[in-house]
Amino acid sequence: MQTTAIASFALGLSACGGAFAATSSDIVTLSIVATTDVHGNIAPRNGLGGLAEFGGYVRNLRAARAVDGGALLLVDSGDTFQGGVESDLSEGAVVVDAYAALGYTAAAIGNHEFDFGAADGPGARAPRGADPRGALKALAARAPFPFLAANLIDDATGKPVAWPNVRASTLITAAGVKVGIVGVMSIDALRATLRANVHGLHVATLAETVATEATALRARGAQVVIVAAHAGGACSDFSAPSDLSSCDADAEIFELARRLPRGLVDVIAAGHTHQSVAHEVEGIAIVQPYPLGRAFGRVDVAFDRRSGAVVERSIFPPEDVCVPQADAAGCDGRPVAGTPPAVVYEGRAVARDPAIEAAMAPALARVHALQATPLGVVLDAPIPRTGVPDSPLGDLFADAQRERTGADVAISNNVRGGLRADLPAGALTFGRFYDVFPFDNRVLTLTLTGAELRAVLADEVRRNRRGALAVSGVEVRVACSAAGELDVEVARAGGEPLTDDERLDVTAMDSLVLGPVFAAVPSAAGRNVPADAPLLREAVEDWLRARAGHLAASDFVRADRPRWRFAGDDLTACIPR
């Protein structure tokens, strides 16, 4: 279906009405296409998305702009690489290569760009003690377009980071128009990634940063200014861009627009919140498409060459990316029998762009070879994440952590925020293992007293009743006392009770130690994560390779000796709902 702009707003000079087209040689149209929070999703999900499919839309729109003498600018607002398995295993290279072929102009850095940590060596192994931002720097160096981060400040210099191909802004010329683009991230961005990878960095306030950088771009001759912001909003109605009644009025991106001098910025391409925006605030067109590559945003800017000014902006609703295939999911996610009708965009049927598929092919070939690598372990049956009361896969991870670190006790996630898939039956490959835990969290070991360990586990029961943690090296008994108090007893794996003043080395991944799980342990608060701390995934992989042979769920969960034992099914007497 052909999409047209839902609103245009003129800026004091006569211009075309409606969804304008350049009808005069004095007016040039710049189509600004925005993506965000793609999270490494290179293929369609439930009929929507896919980078080669998106390439079909880009190709159609670029052809339309070539006819009328305008230009297309592609901008991305961050959280681009982490999430999809192929992107994760290539540390974003497959997406950068696709973006290069698509012809992106610039990309803002988001919080999850830091998740990859150090640049991987052979076997997707991170060298111990390597630069914790090495993977991001390698991605930026690989890209033919700049990464933008105007408000990402290096504590050592007090200035924006100065990494190869990472800058505060860029100034380009498109269809004879000088366009400046500033990149910023949410003020809270660095709280939503791995702490070890952002040590020594902080985020400056958005409005002051954008105002300073945009003013400098204007002084350098920028006639149009765009902000690519990994900060966003949320709206549900896109029929009237000036009507914010369906929006979160206090959203960070709207506050940014309100604080900027009027006329300084023309367009904001937003992100981060995984919601959508196609609205106008304080004379600024703001677009934010839905995430995971399922949609893109668009603003058409009409620029008058005679006056040297923007005369109109047209805001389009978020456009779903859909290229339906025969006998596959349609644009609504439902199966389609036979050959579906083509989607039309800019007057032409949309088809996958083979150039994008070709650009991704080399990185994908390397990823597929890595995924097929055997780990020397055979599973006679699947090892699941879930279990009552113990998680077989969670216990496997906990045992591996404890044995690889030499700690007395290990605490691990099972399902909540941790393990993403069950281990399937058969010969275990690196790819199947990676699907379970694709994250670069590190393992920390700290010394706790018996009383502190008991407090950690009791707090977990209070938060989640049956708990969401796996343990190794200890057994936990939970009951409600006659007085209605929560009673948690902790013993060594052999049954010997722990005393309150006994000291134990306890290992857990960094997000547990630095989060609410270890809130009862004063020594955990504010703890730094050393760059040479082992990665949890690598520790478990090494344990699997060393163990080899056959594995079964019964190796980790015993009905006669559960690691968690609950006295009765109802804890409401001591844990109110």
C-alpha positions as CSV (number, residue, x, y, z in Angstrom):
1,M,0.0,0.0,0.0
2,Q,1.3,3.5,-0.9
3,T,1.9,5.6,2.2
4,T,1.4,9.4,2.1
5,A,2.4,12.0,4.6
6,I,-0.2,12.5,7.2
7,A,0.6,16.2,7.8
8,S,2.8,19.0,6.5
9,F,3.6,22.2,8.2
10,A,4.8,25.3,6.4
11,L,7.4,27.6,7.9
12,G,6.5,31.0,6.8
13,L,7.1,30.7,3.0
14,S,4.7,29.6,0.3
15,A,5.2,25.9,-0.5
16,C,3.4,23.0,-2.0
17,G,0.4,21.7,0.0
18,G,-0.3,18.2,1.3
19,A,2.3,15.6,0.8
20,F,4.4,17.8,-1.4
21,A,6.4,17.0,-4.4
22,A,9.1,19.4,-5.8
23,T,7.3,21.2,-8.6
24,S,9.8,24.0,-9.0
25,S,13.5,23.9,-9.6
26,D,13.9,26.1,-6.6
27,I,12.4,23.5,-4.2
28,V,14.4,20.4,-3.4
29,T,13.0,17.5,-1.3
30,L,15.1,15.7,1.3
31,S,13.6,12.4,2.5
32,I,14.9,11.6,5.9
33,V,14.4,7.9,6.7
34,A,14.9,6.8,10.3
35,T,15.5,3.5,11.9
36,T,16.2,2.6,15.5
37,D,16.5,-0.2,18.0
38,V,17.0,-2.8,15.2
39,H,18.9,-5.0,17.7
40,G,20.6,-7.0,15.1
41,N,17.4,-8.3,13.5
42,I,18.5,-8.9,9.9
43,A,15.6,-11.1,8.8
44,P,11.8,-10.8,9.1
45,R,10.0,-11.6,12.3
46,N,6.3,-12.6,12.0
47,G,6.2,-11.2,8.5
48,L,7.7,-7.8,9.3
49,G,11.2,-6.4,9.0
50,G,14.4,-7.7,7.4
51,L,17.3,-5.6,6.1
52,A,17.1,-6.8,2.5
53,E,13.3,-6.2,2.7
54,F,13.9,-2.7,4.0
55,G,16.4,-2.2,1.2
56,G,13.5,-2.6,-1.3
57,Y,11.7,0.4,0.3
58,V,14.9,2.4,0.3
59,R,15.6,1.6,-3.3
60,N,12.1,2.8,-4.3
61,L,12.3,6.0,-2.4
62,R,15.8,6.8,-3.6
63,A,14.7,6.3,-7.2
64,A,11.8,8.7,-6.6
65,R,14.1,11.4,-5.1
66,A,16.5,10.9,-8.1
67,V,13.7,11.7,-10.5
68,D,12.8,15.0,-8.7
69,G,16.4,16.0,-8.0
70,G,16.1,15.5,-4.3
71,A,18.0,13.1,-2.0
72,L,17.4,10.4,0.6
73,L,19.3,10.4,4.0
74,L,19.3,7.3,6.1
75,V,19.9,7.8,9.9
76,D,19.8,5.3,12.7
77,S,19.3,6.2,16.3
78,G,21.1,3.4,18.1
79,D,20.8,0.0,19.7
80,T,21.5,-1.3,16.3
81,F,23.6,-4.4,16.7
82,Q,23.0,-6.4,19.9
83,G,20.2,-8.9,20.0
84,G,20.0,-11.0,16.8
85,V,22.2,-14.1,17.0
86,E,23.9,-13.6,13.7
87,S,24.7,-10.0,14.6
88,D,25.9,-10.9,18.1
89,L,28.2,-13.6,16.8
90,S,29.7,-11.2,14.2
91,E,29.8,-8.4,16.9
92,G,27.6,-6.3,14.6
93,A,29.6,-6.7,11.4
94,V,26.8,-8.2,9.5
95,V,24.6,-5.2,10.2
96,V,27.3,-2.7,9.5
97,D,27.9,-4.3,6.1
98,A,24.2,-4.2,5.3
99,Y,24.0,-0.5,6.4
100,A,26.9,0.3,4.2
101,A,25.2,-1.3,1.2
102,L,21.9,0.5,2.1
103,G,23.9,3.8,2.1
104,Y,23.4,5.1,5.6
105,T,24.4,8.6,6.3
106,A,25.1,8.4,10.1
107,A,24.2,6.3,13.1
108,A,23.9,7.4,16.8
109,I,25.4,5.2,19.5
110,G,23.0,3.6,21.9
111,N,23.5,1.9,25.3
112,H,23.5,-1.6,23.9
113,E,26.3,-0.7,21.5
114,F,28.6,-1.3,24.5
115,D,27.3,-4.8,25.2
116,F,29.8,-6.7,23.1
117,G,32.8,-5.5,25.2
118,A,36.2,-6.4,23.9
119,A,36.7,-7.3,20.3
120,D,36.5,-11.1,20.0
121,G,39.3,-13.3,18.9
122,P,39.0,-16.8,17.3
123,G,36.1,-18.8,18.5
124,A,34.2,-15.7,19.7
125,R,36.6,-15.5,22.7
126,A,37.3,-12.1,24.2
127,P,41.1,-11.7,25.1
128,R,41.5,-11.3,28.8
129,G,42.1,-7.6,29.8
130,A,41.5,-6.2,26.3
131,D,39.8,-2.8,25.7
132,P,36.2,-3.2,27.0
133,R,35.0,-1.0,24.2
134,G,37.1,-2.7,21.5
135,A,34.1,-4.3,19.7
136,L,32.3,-0.9,19.4
137,K,35.5,0.8,18.1
138,A,36.0,-2.0,15.6
139,L,32.5,-1.6,14.3
140,A,32.9,2.2,13.9
141,A,36.2,1.7,12.1
142,R,34.5,-0.8,9.8
143,A,31.6,1.5,8.9
144,P,31.8,3.9,5.9
145,F,29.4,6.2,7.7
146,P,30.1,8.0,11.1
147,F,29.0,6.9,14.5
148,L,27.7,9.9,16.4
149,A,27.9,10.5,20.2
150,A,28.0,14.2,21.1
151,N,27.1,13.8,24.7
152,L,29.2,10.7,25.5
153,I,32.0,12.1,27.6
154,D,35.4,10.7,28.4
155,D,36.0,11.3,32.1
156,A,39.7,11.5,31.4
157,T,39.4,14.5,29.1
158,G,36.0,16.0,29.9
159,K,35.3,16.0,26.2
160,P,33.2,13.8,23.8
161,V,34.9,10.5,23.1
162,A,37.6,10.7,20.3
163,W,37.6,7.2,18.8
164,P,38.2,6.4,15.1
165,N,35.1,7.4,13.1
166,V,33.1,8.4,16.2
167,R,32.3,12.0,16.4
168,A,29.8,14.5,17.9
169,S,28.3,15.4,14.5
170,T,28.7,15.3,10.8
171,L,28.1,17.8,8.0
172,I,27.3,16.5,4.5
173,T,25.9,17.9,1.3
174,A,22.8,16.2,-0.2
175,A,21.2,17.5,-3.4
176,G,23.1,20.7,-3.0
177,V,21.9,21.3,0.6
178,K,24.2,21.3,3.5
179,V,22.9,19.0,6.2
180,G,24.2,18.7,9.8
181,I,23.5,15.7,11.9
182,V,24.1,15.5,15.7
183,G,24.0,12.2,17.6
184,V,23.1,12.0,21.3
185,M,21.9,9.3,23.8
186,S,19.5,9.2,26.7
187,I,20.8,10.7,29.9
188,D,20.3,7.2,31.5
189,A,21.8,5.2,28.7
190,L,24.9,4.0,30.5
191,R,22.8,2.5,33.3
192,A,21.3,0.0,30.8
193,T,24.4,-1.8,29.6
194,L,27.3,-3.8,31.2
195,R,29.0,-1.6,33.8
196,A,32.5,-2.9,33.0
197,N,32.3,-1.7,29.4
198,V,31.4,2.0,30.2
199,H,33.7,2.6,33.1
200,G,35.3,6.1,32.7
201,L,32.4,7.5,30.6
202,H,29.4,9.6,31.4
203,V,26.5,11.2,29.5
204,A,26.1,15.0,29.3
205,T,22.6,16.6,29.3
206,L,20.9,16.4,25.9
207,A,19.5,19.9,25.4
208,E,22.7,21.8,26.1
209,T,24.7,19.4,24.0
210,V,22.4,19.5,21.0
211,A,22.1,23.3,21.2
212,T,25.9,23.7,21.3
213,E,26.6,21.3,18.5
214,A,23.7,22.4,16.3
215,T,24.7,26.0,16.7
216,A,28.3,25.1,15.6
217,L,26.9,23.2,12.6
218,R,24.8,26.3,11.6
219,A,27.9,28.4,11.8
220,R,29.7,25.9,9.5
221,G,26.9,26.4,6.9
222,A,24.3,23.8,7.8
223,Q,21.0,24.6,6.2
224,V,19.1,21.7,7.7
225,V,19.9,20.1,11.1
226,I,18.9,16.6,12.1
227,V,19.3,15.1,15.6
228,A,19.7,11.3,15.8
229,A,18.8,10.6,19.4
230,H,18.9,7.4,21.3
231,A,16.2,8.9,23.5
232,G,12.5,8.7,22.7
233,G,8.9,8.9,23.5
234,A,5.7,7.0,23.0
235,C,2.5,7.8,21.0
236,S,-0.4,5.6,19.9
237,D,-2.3,7.9,17.4
238,F,-0.5,9.1,14.3
239,S,-3.4,10.8,12.5
240,A,-2.6,14.4,13.6
241,P,1.1,15.1,14.4
242,S,0.3,18.3,16.3
243,D,-2.0,16.4,18.7
244,L,0.1,14.9,21.5
245,S,-2.9,13.7,23.5
246,S,-2.0,10.0,22.7
247,C,1.7,10.6,23.7
248,D,3.7,10.5,26.9
249,A,3.9,14.3,27.3
250,D,6.8,14.1,29.7
251,A,8.9,11.8,27.4
252,E,12.6,12.7,27.2
253,I,12.5,13.4,23.5
254,F,9.7,15.9,23.8
255,E,11.5,17.6,26.7
256,L,14.5,18.0,24.5
257,A,12.5,19.6,21.7
258,R,10.9,22.0,24.1
259,R,14.3,23.2,25.5
260,L,15.9,23.9,22.1
261,P,15.9,27.4,20.5
262,R,13.1,27.4,18.0
263,G,14.3,27.0,14.4
264,L,17.7,25.5,15.4
265,V,16.8,21.9,14.7
266,D,14.5,20.7,11.9
267,V,14.1,17.0,12.5
268,I,14.7,14.6,15.4
269,A,15.0,10.8,14.7
270,A,14.3,9.3,18.1
271,G,14.7,5.8,19.7
272,H,15.4,3.8,22.8
273,T,11.9,3.4,24.2
274,H,10.7,0.8,21.7
275,Q,7.6,2.8,21.0
276,S,6.7,5.1,18.0
277,V,6.4,8.8,17.4
278,A,5.4,10.8,14.3
279,H,4.7,14.2,15.7
280,E,5.6,17.9,15.7
281,V,6.8,19.6,18.9
282,E,7.9,23.2,19.0
283,G,8.3,23.3,15.2
284,I,10.5,20.1,15.1
285,A,9.4,17.0,13.2
286,I,10.0,14.0,15.5
287,V,9.8,10.5,14.1
288,Q,10.5,7.2,15.9
289,P,9.7,3.9,14.2
290,Y,8.8,0.7,16.0
291,P,11.8,-1.4,16.9
292,L,13.5,-4.6,15.8
293,G,13.6,-3.5,12.2
294,R,9.8,-3.9,11.7
295,A,9.2,-0.3,10.6
296,F,10.9,3.0,9.6
297,G,10.1,6.6,10.1
298,R,10.1,9.3,7.5
299,V,10.1,13.1,7.2
300,D,10.2,14.9,3.9
301,V,11.9,18.3,4.1
302,A,11.2,20.9,1.4
303,F,14.2,23.3,1.0
304,D,14.0,26.5,-1.0
305,R,17.3,27.1,-2.8
306,R,16.5,30.7,-3.4
307,S,15.8,31.6,0.2
308,G,18.2,29.0,1.7
309,A,15.5,27.9,4.1
310,V,13.3,25.0,4.9
311,V,9.7,25.8,3.8
312,E,7.9,22.7,4.8
313,R,8.2,19.4,6.5
314,S,5.9,16.4,6.0
315,I,5.7,13.8,8.7
316,F,4.8,10.2,7.7
317,P,3.4,7.6,10.1
318,P,5.6,4.6,10.9
319,E,5.9,2.4,7.9
320,D,5.9,-1.4,8.4
321,V,8.5,-3.2,6.4
322,C,6.8,-6.1,4.7
323,V,7.7,-8.0,1.6
324,P,5.3,-11.0,1.7
325,Q,6.5,-14.2,0.2
326,A,4.6,-17.2,-1.2
327,D,3.5,-19.7,1.5
328,A,5.0,-17.7,4.3
329,A,3.8,-15.2,6.9
330,G,2.0,-12.2,5.6
331,C,2.2,-8.6,6.8
332,D,-0.2,-9.4,9.6
333,G,1.9,-12.4,10.7
334,R,-0.7,-14.9,9.5
335,P,0.3,-17.6,7.0
336,V,-0.4,-16.8,3.4
337,A,-1.3,-19.5,0.9
338,G,0.0,-19.1,-2.6
339,T,1.5,-15.9,-4.0
340,P,0.4,-12.7,-2.0
341,P,-0.1,-9.4,-3.7
342,A,2.9,-7.1,-3.8
343,V,3.3,-4.2,-1.4
344,V,3.6,-0.9,-3.3
345,Y,5.8,2.0,-2.1
346,E,6.5,5.2,-4.0
347,G,4.6,3.8,-7.0
348,R,6.6,0.6,-7.3
349,A,6.3,-2.9,-6.0
350,V,8.7,-3.6,-3.1
351,A,11.1,-6.5,-3.5
352,R,14.1,-7.6,-1.5
353,D,17.3,-5.9,-2.5
354,P,19.8,-8.6,-3.5
355,A,22.6,-6.2,-2.9
356,I,21.9,-6.2,0.8
357,E,21.8,-9.9,0.9
358,A,25.1,-10.1,-0.9
359,A,26.7,-7.6,1.5
360,M,25.7,-9.7,4.5
361,A,26.8,-13.0,3.0
362,P,30.5,-13.0,4.1
363,A,29.8,-12.2,7.7
364,L,27.0,-14.7,7.8
365,A,29.2,-17.5,6.4
366,R,31.7,-16.9,9.2
367,V,28.9,-16.9,11.8
368,H,27.4,-20.2,10.5
369,A,30.8,-21.9,10.6
370,L,31.2,-20.8,14.2
371,Q,27.7,-22.0,15.2
372,A,28.5,-25.5,13.8
373,T,31.6,-25.9,16.0
374,P,31.1,-29.0,18.2
375,L,31.8,-28.7,22.0
376,G,32.4,-32.4,22.5
377,V,29.2,-32.9,24.6
378,V,26.2,-35.0,23.8
379,L,22.8,-34.5,25.5
380,D,20.7,-37.7,25.6
381,A,17.6,-35.5,26.2
382,P,17.0,-31.7,26.4
383,I,18.2,-30.0,29.5
384,P,15.4,-27.4,30.3
385,R,15.6,-24.1,32.1
386,T,12.5,-24.7,34.1
387,G,11.9,-27.2,36.9
388,V,10.3,-27.4,40.3
389,P,11.9,-26.4,42.5
390,D,15.3,-26.6,40.7
391,S,16.2,-25.6,37.2
392,P,18.4,-28.3,35.5
393,L,20.1,-25.8,33.2
394,G,20.4,-23.2,35.9
395,D,22.1,-25.7,38.1
396,L,24.4,-26.7,35.2
397,F,25.5,-23.0,34.9
398,A,25.9,-22.7,38.6
399,D,28.1,-25.9,38.9
400,A,30.2,-24.7,36.0
401,Q,30.8,-21.3,37.6
402,R,31.7,-22.8,40.9
403,E,34.1,-25.4,39.5
404,R,35.8,-23.0,37.1
405,T,36.4,-20.3,39.7
406,G,37.1,-22.6,42.7
407,A,34.5,-20.8,44.8
408,D,32.6,-22.4,47.6
409,V,29.2,-21.3,46.3
410,A,27.8,-20.2,43.0
411,I,24.6,-18.3,42.4
412,S,23.2,-18.1,38.8
413,N,20.1,-17.0,37.0
414,N,17.8,-19.6,35.5
415,V,15.0,-18.1,33.5
416,R,14.4,-14.5,34.7
417,G,16.8,-12.2,32.9
418,G,19.3,-15.0,32.2
419,L,19.0,-18.2,30.3
420,R,17.2,-17.7,26.9
421,A,16.7,-21.3,25.7
422,D,16.8,-24.9,26.7
423,L,19.8,-27.0,25.6
424,P,18.4,-29.4,22.9
425,A,19.1,-33.1,22.7
426,G,22.0,-34.3,20.5
427,A,25.6,-33.3,19.9
428,L,26.0,-29.8,21.4
429,T,27.4,-27.1,19.1
430,F,28.7,-23.7,20.0
431,G,25.6,-22.2,18.3
432,R,23.1,-24.1,20.4
433,F,25.0,-23.2,23.5
434,Y,25.3,-19.5,22.5
435,D,21.5,-19.4,22.0
436,V,21.2,-20.1,25.7
437,F,23.4,-17.3,26.9
438,P,24.4,-14.7,24.3
439,F,25.5,-12.1,26.8
440,D,29.0,-10.9,27.7
441,N,28.3,-10.7,31.5
442,R,31.4,-11.3,33.6
443,V,31.8,-13.5,36.7
444,L,32.7,-11.8,40.0
445,T,33.8,-13.6,43.2
446,L,33.4,-12.0,46.6
447,T,33.6,-13.2,50.2
448,L,30.4,-13.4,52.2
449,T,29.6,-14.5,55.7
450,G,27.0,-17.2,56.2
451,A,24.6,-14.6,57.5
452,E,25.1,-12.5,54.3
453,L,24.5,-15.5,52.1
454,R,21.4,-16.4,53.9
455,A,20.1,-12.8,53.6
456,V,20.8,-12.8,49.8
457,L,18.8,-16.0,49.4
458,A,16.0,-14.9,51.8
459,D,15.6,-11.6,49.9
460,E,15.3,-13.6,46.6
461,V,12.5,-15.7,48.1
462,R,10.7,-12.6,49.3
463,R,10.9,-11.1,45.8
464,N,10.0,-14.1,43.8
465,R,8.6,-16.7,46.3
466,R,9.9,-19.8,44.6
467,G,13.0,-17.9,43.6
468,A,14.6,-17.4,40.2
469,L,18.2,-18.3,41.2
470,A,20.1,-21.5,40.8
471,V,22.7,-22.4,43.5
472,S,25.7,-24.7,43.6
473,G,27.6,-25.8,46.7
474,V,24.7,-25.2,49.1
475,E,21.2,-26.5,49.8
476,V,18.5,-24.0,50.8
477,R,15.5,-24.9,53.0
478,V,12.6,-22.4,53.1
479,A,9.6,-22.4,55.5
480,C,7.3,-20.2,57.5
481,S,7.9,-20.3,61.2
482,A,5.2,-20.7,63.8
483,A,5.5,-17.0,64.4
484,G,4.8,-16.2,60.8
485,E,8.4,-15.3,59.9
486,L,10.3,-16.4,56.9
487,D,12.8,-19.1,57.9
488,V,15.7,-19.7,55.5
489,E,18.3,-22.3,56.4
490,V,21.5,-22.8,54.3
491,A,23.7,-25.8,54.4
492,R,26.7,-27.1,52.5
493,A,25.9,-29.5,49.7
494,G,26.6,-32.4,52.1
495,G,24.0,-31.1,54.6
496,E,26.4,-29.4,57.1
497,P,24.6,-26.2,58.3
498,L,26.4,-22.9,57.7
499,T,27.2,-20.7,60.7
500,D,26.5,-16.9,60.6
501,D,30.2,-16.0,60.8
502,E,31.5,-18.6,58.4
503,R,33.2,-17.0,55.4
504,L,32.7,-18.3,51.9
505,D,33.8,-17.3,48.4
506,V,30.7,-16.8,46.4
507,T,30.7,-16.3,42.6
508,A,27.9,-14.8,40.5
509,M,27.6,-12.8,37.3
510,D,28.1,-9.1,37.5
511,S,24.5,-8.1,37.0
512,L,23.4,-10.1,40.1
513,V,26.2,-8.8,42.3
514,L,25.6,-5.2,41.3
515,G,21.8,-5.4,41.3
516,P,19.1,-6.0,43.9
517,V,20.0,-9.7,44.4
518,F,23.1,-8.7,46.5
519,A,21.6,-5.6,48.1
520,A,22.0,-7.1,51.5
521,V,25.8,-7.3,51.0
522,P,27.6,-4.0,51.7
523,S,30.8,-5.0,49.9
524,A,28.8,-5.5,46.7
525,A,27.6,-2.0,46.4
526,G,29.5,0.1,43.8
527,R,31.9,-2.7,43.1
528,N,34.0,-2.3,39.9
529,V,33.9,-5.1,37.3
530,P,37.5,-5.8,36.3
531,A,38.1,-5.9,32.6
532,D,40.0,-9.2,33.1
533,A,37.1,-10.9,35.0
534,P,36.1,-14.0,33.1
535,L,33.0,-14.0,30.9
536,L,30.3,-16.3,32.3
537,R,29.6,-17.8,28.8
538,E,33.3,-18.6,28.3
539,A,33.6,-20.2,31.8
540,V,30.7,-22.5,31.1
541,E,31.9,-23.3,27.6
542,D,35.3,-24.3,29.1
543,W,33.6,-26.4,31.7
544,L,31.5,-28.2,29.0
545,R,34.6,-28.9,26.9
546,A,36.6,-30.2,29.8
547,R,33.7,-32.4,31.0
548,A,32.8,-33.8,27.6
549,G,30.9,-37.0,27.1
550,H,27.1,-37.3,27.8
551,L,25.1,-35.0,30.0
552,A,21.5,-35.3,31.3
553,A,19.2,-33.2,33.5
554,S,19.6,-35.8,36.2
555,D,23.3,-34.9,36.5
556,F,22.2,-31.6,38.1
557,V,18.7,-32.2,39.7
558,R,18.1,-35.0,42.2
559,A,14.6,-35.6,43.5
560,D,16.0,-37.1,46.7
561,R,18.3,-34.1,47.3
562,P,16.9,-30.8,45.9
563,R,19.0,-27.7,46.1
564,W,15.9,-25.7,47.0
565,R,13.4,-27.3,49.4
566,F,10.2,-25.5,50.3
567,A,8.1,-26.6,53.4
568,G,4.6,-26.5,51.9
569,D,3.3,-24.8,48.8
570,D,2.0,-21.7,50.5
571,L,4.3,-19.0,51.8
572,T,1.6,-16.3,52.2
573,A,1.8,-16.7,56.0
574,C,5.3,-15.1,56.0
575,I,5.4,-13.4,52.6
576,P,2.2,-11.3,52.1
577,R,1.1,-11.1,48.5
